[in-house]
């Protein structure tokens, strides 16, 4: 007997770019959080009333800020390319593909705004000091 081909279609090839895009977005958020630890994190702790001499050690990542910023920007660009490029054919159904793609694009935009805010904070922060 031959196997039936009317069952569910394997969509691993179509979901690979989505998983890669989500991974790149998470890399961008993580690297931007690490890049802003020298500036934003101490300010948030002080605003919360948490202070101490140990906060001096939060500047350990300061030499890595340019590299982490570059990683965040490259990851955002790669993730944006994967999400906003023209869609190939979808075997699941047009509505399902467009809905999930729209949700992923919204997550990307929110994450991109968050990352942009974190990366721009060191340049804007001196205005408020």
Number of C-alpha atoms within 10 A of each C-alpha: 3 4 6 6 7 6 7 8 9 10 11 10 8 15 11 11 15 18 14 15 23 21 14 22 26 18 20 29 23 15 22 25 20 20 26 24 19 21 17 17 15 18 15 12 13 12 10 9 9 11 12 9 6 7 14 10 9 13 14 10 14 15 11 12 18 11 12 23 21 15 20 28 22 16 22 26 17 16 26 19 13 19 20 13 8 8 12 7 10 13 13 13 9 10 10 12 14 13 11 12 16 14 11 16 17 12 14 21 14 11 17 21 12 15 24 17 14 21 22 12 14 15 10 11 12 8 7 5 5
